[in-house]
Amino acid sequence: MTATLTPATRASRPLRGAALLAGALLLFACLDATVKHLTAEYPVPLVASVRYAVQLLLMTALLAPSRGRSMLVTQRPWLVAARSMTLVLLTLLMNSALQRLPLAEATALSFAAPLLVVLLAQPLLRERVGWLRGAGVLAGFAGVLLIARPGGHLDPLGVTLALLAACSNAAYQLLSRVLGGTERPVNLLYSSALIGTLCFGLMLPWFLHGPPLTPLRAALFLSLGVTGGVGHLLFTLAFREAPASFLAPISYLQLVWAALLGLLIFGHVPDPLALTGMAVLLAAGVGVAAFGGRRQER
């Protein structure tokens, strides 16, 4: 198992990977905010289906004339398919959680994923995980607990869905690192769009209902494919540049974007304990990332 999952090459530009991931996380936060708005009126599978279908159509229109069938060629097709399926599951679980939880809190719960990535990166990917980086991620997880603390007012089913989404996210991140050394980012992105479109398209006959489309709603639906597609392209490129254990703490930056968008769009202000947890998450993520970057530059 360990030999199978070991990446073919080691990345050597961690700071570039961090910048790519930061951009991806901003787009993911925008995607989540749009999903939360749309799933208040439309079923989750319908919203997800449009997201993947738009991404697939855009990629086919823009890239197929020059790349042709090469976009479907991968060196490890079974692992590529497994990565795409983890993303499909992640989308279904997280979108369902966003129906039931505020944006910032749902995002916070998903940050069990970086902890799982760091814990699994050493045995599965043979990446070195120092004690300081591990301690920083644990501190970040403590921040998550402050936000989604027991006895709070969050929907229990929504919490469960968000935690399951975190497990799917960890698997997606690990497989992204595994495949980053052998597969082209565009091919990985196209495979995800294709499999996502097929999976959610099969569900559509049971979920084709909702209010009539307006120009604004149509624009929001179309934006899902753009933010999702570009975000996952940047995400995939990031994992070609830096180890999974280094990038995992930087994922906490998405919580900052989610909190800002939750305030601006939905008018949601986290309570003082939640804000404290967000500060802990940010400090732990930035501190561990900065330490890892300096260490690798020497």
ChimeraX attribute file (.defattr): number of C-alpha atoms within 10 A of each C-alpha:
attribute: neighborCount
match mode: 1-to-1
recipient: residues
	/A:1	8
	/A:2	11
	/A:3	9
	/A:4	11
	/A:5	18
	/A:6	20
	/A:7	24
	/A:8	14
	/A:9	13
	/A:10	15
	/A:11	18
	/A:12	14
	/A:13	16
	/A:14	23
	/A:15	21
	/A:16	15
	/A:17	23
	/A:18	24
	/A:19	13
	/A:20	20
	/A:21	28
	/A:22	23
	/A:23	17
	/A:24	26
	/A:25	24
	/A:26	20
	/A:27	23
	/A:28	23
	/A:29	27
	/A:30	22
	/A:31	21
	/A:32	25
	/A:33	20
	/A:34	20
	/A:35	24
	/A:36	26
	/A:37	17
	/A:38	19
	/A:39	20
	/A:40	13
	/A:41	13
	/A:42	17
	/A:43	19
	/A:44	23
	/A:45	23
	/A:46	21
	/A:47	23
	/A:48	25
	/A:49	24
	/A:50	21
	/A:51	27
	/A:52	29
	/A:53	22
	/A:54	21
	/A:55	27
	/A:56	22
	/A:57	17
	/A:58	15
	/A:59	19
	/A:60	16
	/A:61	10
	/A:62	10
	/A:63	14
	/A:64	14
	/A:65	9
	/A:66	11
	/A:67	11
	/A:68	10
	/A:69	9
	/A:70	10
	/A:71	20
	/A:72	14
	/A:73	13
	/A:74	18
	/A:75	11
	/A:76	11
	/A:77	14
	/A:78	10
	/A:79	17
	/A:80	21
	/A:81	16
	/A:82	15
	/A:83	24
	/A:84	24
	/A:85	19
	/A:86	21
	/A:87	22
	/A:88	22
	/A:89	19
	/A:90	23
	/A:91	20
	/A:92	18
	/A:93	21
	/A:94	26
	/A:95	25
	/A:96	22
	/A:97	29
	/A:98	26
	/A:99	20
	/A:100	20
	/A:101	20
	/A:102	23
	/A:103	26
	/A:104	27
	/A:105	24
	/A:106	28
	/A:107	26
	/A:108	31
	/A:109	26
	/A:110	25
	/A:111	29
	/A:112	24
	/A:113	25
	/A:114	29
	/A:115	22
	/A:116	20
	/A:117	24
	/A:118	26
	/A:119	15
	/A:120	19
	/A:121	23
	/A:122	16
	/A:123	14
	/A:124	18
	/A:125	22
	/A:126	14
	/A:127	18
	/A:128	13
	/A:129	17
	/A:130	12
	/A:131	9
	/A:132	13
	/A:133	22
	/A:134	17
	/A:135	13
	/A:136	22
	/A:137	29
	/A:138	19
	/A:139	19
	/A:140	29
	/A:141	24
	/A:142	18
	/A:143	27
	/A:144	26
	/A:145	17
	/A:146	21
	/A:147	25
	/A:148	20
	/A:149	15
	/A:150	10
	/A:151	6
	/A:152	10
	/A:153	9
	/A:154	16
	/A:155	12
	/A:156	14
	/A:157	13
	/A:158	22
	/A:159	20
	/A:160	14
	/A:161	22
	/A:162	29
	/A:163	22
	/A:164	20
	/A:165	29
	/A:166	25
	/A:167	20
	/A:168	23
	/A:169	26
	/A:170	25
	/A:171	20
	/A:172	23
	/A:173	24
	/A:174	26
	/A:175	23
	/A:176	26
	/A:177	29
	/A:178	26
	/A:179	26
	/A:180	24
	/A:181	18
	/A:182	15
	/A:183	19
	/A:184	17
	/A:185	23
	/A:186	17
	/A:187	17
	/A:188	26
	/A:189	24
	/A:190	23
	/A:191	23
	/A:192	26
	/A:193	26
	/A:194	18
	/A:195	19
	/A:196	25
	/A:197	22
	/A:198	14
	/A:199	17
	/A:200	21
	/A:201	18
	/A:202	11
	/A:203	13
	/A:204	17
	/A:205	9
	/A:206	10
	/A:207	14
	/A:208	11
	/A:209	12
	/A:210	13
	/A:211	8
	/A:212	7
	/A:213	10
	/A:214	9
	/A:215	8
	/A:216	9
	/A:217	15
	/A:218	11
	/A:219	11
	/A:220	17
	/A:221	21
	/A:222	17
	/A:223	19
	/A:224	26
	/A:225	25
	/A:226	19
	/A:227	22
	/A:228	22
	/A:229	26
	/A:230	17
	/A:231	25
	/A:232	22
	/A:233	20
	/A:234	22
	/A:235	24
	/A:236	25
	/A:237	22
	/A:238	30
	/A:239	28
	/A:240	29
	/A:241	22
	/A:242	23
	/A:243	24
	/A:244	28
	/A:245	30
	/A:246	30
	/A:247	27
	/A:248	27
	/A:249	30
	/A:250	25
	/A:251	22
	/A:252	28
	/A:253	20
	/A:254	25
	/A:255	27
	/A:256	20
	/A:257	21
	/A:258	25
	/A:259	22
	/A:260	18
	/A:261	21
	/A:262	23
	/A:263	15
	/A:264	11
	/A:265	12
	/A:266	14
	/A:267	10
	/A:268	15
	/A:269	15
	/A:270	17
	/A:271	10
	/A:272	11
	/A:273	15
	/A:274	21
	/A:275	16
	/A:276	16
	/A:277	24
	/A:278	27
	/A:279	16
	/A:280	19
	/A:281	32
	/A:282	21
	/A:283	17
	/A:284	25
	/A:285	25
	/A:286	17
	/A:287	18
	/A:288	22
	/A:289	24
	/A:290	14
	/A:291	13
	/A:292	20
	/A:293	17
	/A:294	11
	/A:295	9
	/A:296	12
	/A:297	10
	/A:298	5
